[in-house]
Each structure stands twice: as C-alpha cells, then as structure tokens.
C-alpha cells in the first residue's frame, strides 16, 4: 500500500527540503503528500507551498510530481488544526505517515507566543495523530525537534536523554524541550512517534541556498559591521553544521528505513565539525571585516562595551562558548546501512555559504583597503 503523508511546516526552510526529498526520492512509495499550510485563502496556502518548493526544483521535475501534492489550508495552533470537521475526519481515515516540522525558530520571542506554536501546536498535531491511529491506517509519526533541547548542559547529550536538570538560553530551546516531553507522553500511550534532533542547519551543500538567515547567519551581521573589538568565546568551540539538503535526506532515510524502530530518538548531527575559530577566520577573510579578538568569558569585561552592544551580543555568548557534544548511535546505525554521507565542513564549504549571503543581499563584501 502506498503512503499518504501529512507534512506540517512544508513552507519552512527544512520543511521545503523534506517535501522535495519525499516527492523526488520516494515518489514510487507515495500515493499523496498533504502539505499543511497557513493562509488567508486556499490560493494563498497553495502559493506559499509552491513558492517554497518550486525554487528547489527544475521545471522538468515539477511536472512529474505535481499530481502527488495536495495543499491543505489550516493552522496547527487551532482546534482540529483549523479544519472543518468533515475535512479533519477525512484526513484521519487516510493518513499513514505524519511529519511534524512546523515551529517558530526565534530566540527572543516571548514565551506565551512561541509556546502557542511549538508546544500547543505540537499537542494538536499529536491529537490528530491519535485519531489517525484509531480510525485509519497510521503507521508512524515523525517529530522534528533540535539538539538545542540540551540547553546549557555540558559534556555529551545522548539520543535518549531529555530531562537532565539543564537550563535554557532562550524561549526557543525551552519550548522545543517542552514539546519533546509532550511527544514522549504520547509515545508512552502507544503512539508510534520518533523524534529527530538536527544540529545547526545551514544552506544547501551545492548552492549555499537558504531561506532562513537565523542562528548560523545572524552573528555574521555583528562581525561584518565591526561592532566589537573583543568577543567572549572559545575559539575551540566545535559546531556540527548540517546542510539543509543532507539534514532532510537523513531524516527521510531513517524514517522510511525498514529497520527504523519508529519509536526512537535520532540525533541528526554531522560528525565533521568546525571550530568557532575557523568559522570566524574564514568569514573575516571572505567578507573582509576586521576579526574581533576571541577572549575567555572570565577575561571579558562588559564595561568595555555599551549596554546596546551587550544586548546585541548577549543572545550569542552561550553559543560562542558551547560545550555540548552529541552521540548519534541510533541515527548512524540506520544511516550506515544506506549510501548517505555527511559533507565535510571546510573552508570551501563555508565560503559557498557566505557567497550565497552576498548573492541574496543578506551581506556584502567590504572594499579592500
């Protein structure tokens, strides 16, 4: 029996790549993909999905997959996902696989606002999944989380870890943690739900393309405008950078693999890590900005900068000093049985990401002095 897939977050950065991966890499196994999208009208919801997807596909590929794609307009924060009872009930009887990727990834969002999407929205999707399980043919649910649920924990985060007494650096981390606790409660009640925790998602491996200039990219603005002579950090801090195309491919391969446990947690992390020092040095040479000196948190004095500068950099200080590493045994056990390989993160890779920043107008290159 071919699958009927329900995907939330299909217009988001990772969501669009998940949609492309399903449509182009597994279309022989799929009867229909229902892309869930917000919009004031059905036409707007369709436009948002097509706009996110078509930019990732050549025209010749679009023709072959359009018949598999159906856009459903709704809202995960509303009861019954904002759908009429009739549509909601119809979907519960035919959906076989659910991917829940819709979330707000904003560090400074007030807790009540971001919780409404990341936690309450997740609860609504899980309730929908329960009805799909009772009434229809549901096989599995796949929840997209993040390694950031580790908060300020240091050492190694294992895939089955969750509540470790950690504190959170922002409301995004907190609400994604709360959402995972919720997922685990539904899992204990018998819902076949797996969790995927990507690390830092970057632009496309081949093109550097991104539609989300957050997390990996935002600190570049501060460096580019040379707002700081010194920054509190550790040049040896290591990051797992995961290109969005590889991240989507890893999630889909694990979720559809015949040996997937369906009720496990997987760290989607690139073993080819990059240091903060290499990242900052490569960015400085590429964009031609004066590189700030990296000093330890102990030796950095907030008195040397203005209150405004402190507000600008405060969000990123925990990530300049990040001490958490990730075990990925569950993910690697399945990925090793496929042809999947993570790309090496080196200077050419970083420069490709930076080149797209220039091409898109996110940043420019300073003139040579």
Buried (B, 14 or more C-beta within 10 A) or exposed (E): EEBBBBBBBBBBBBBBBBBBBBBEBBBEEBEBBBBBBBBEEEEEBBBBBBEBBBEBBEEEBBEEBEEBBEBBBBBBBEEBBBBEEEBBBEBBEBBBBBBBBBBBBBBEBEEEEBBBBBBBBBBBBBBBBBBBBEBBBBBBBBBBBBBBBBBBBEEEBBBEBBEEEBEBBBBBBBBBBBBBEBBBEBBEEEBBBBBBBBBBBBBBBEBBBBBBBEBBBEBBBBBBEEBBEBBBBBBEBBBBBBBBBBBBBBBBBBBBBEEBBEBBBBBBBBEBBBBBBBBBBBBBEBBBBEBBEBBEEEEBEEEEBEEEBEEBBEBBBBBBBBEBBBBBEBBBBBBEEEEBEBBEBEBEBBBBBBBBBBEBEBBEBEEEE
